[in-house]
């Protein structure tokens, strides 16, 4: 690793196979925490290449605990994290909104590394017991159209670096990899990213994979559709810039989306969204992200129709009923 780090510090790039081997070595415990932290720092100081990202991804997928949920053709809704905005759990709330609207969802999540509450934090706050039992995951999909996959149970490399990531508290290339290594390899994906260069990188990567996708980025730096500014959506066949007003939403401000100071704070906001008692800004943000997820699954639907479906899921109580059924099965 020492020689590799010297090369990286000298502005060299890893080849695809070399990147794959490094991730395998991390999972095998061959590097100490300081070496892993140094590796993470390299990719904070420069952009990751397509070859590097692809090699890292291939290693993680090769080492994953495979989960076959392909008959459900599910979608995953996830942000890379690392935008420094400390929003509430928008992607997770959107997952239950989309499931409430009648679509299958497989959420791949983890504890927050750069924010107060990641998806796994909010699940734990509600007593969810994480599992890799395929029969239980399928039962959850059959009963409420959603299953939750806690990332460390399915990928040893992510578990191996969890402590380092938490200690550093900054975004890393593992934030970039998380959305790409859902062990189900879902048929559809809505991914939020914190920068335009990353949007282009994922757009290229997904074009190669065959997954139907949308990559979203709010131009003021959010890794989701925040409705605080214009946002870009890149899909398989198009790329478009939207304003909140184009979709009938008022703009909100940063404080409207804050996730609070503790996982308990974030969980209370999450609950209020699903109970349809949240603020208009919180609810609209979830509806917007859910709508574009629905459009990924159903590209023939106009976005206004997808917004109506997402809104109906929240306001009718379907999203909340889905969550309650999920908790009964998974707690």
ABEGO torsion letter per residue (X at the ends): XAAAAAAAAAGBBBBAAAAAAAAAAAAAGABBAAAAAAAAAAAAABBBBAAAAAAAAAAAAAABBBBBAAAAGBBBBBBAEGAGAGBBBAAAAAAAAAAAAGBBBBBBBBBBAABABBAAAAAAAAGBBBBABAAAAAAAAAAAGBBBBBAAAABAAAAAAAAAAAAAGBBBAAAAAAAAABAAGBABBBBBBABAAAAAAAAAAAAAAGBBBBBBBBAAGBABBAGABBBBBBBAABBBBBBAAAAGBBBBBAAAABAEABAAAAAAAAAAAAAGABBAAAAAAAAAAAAAAAAAABAABBAAAAAAAAAAAAAAGAAAAAAAAAAAAAX
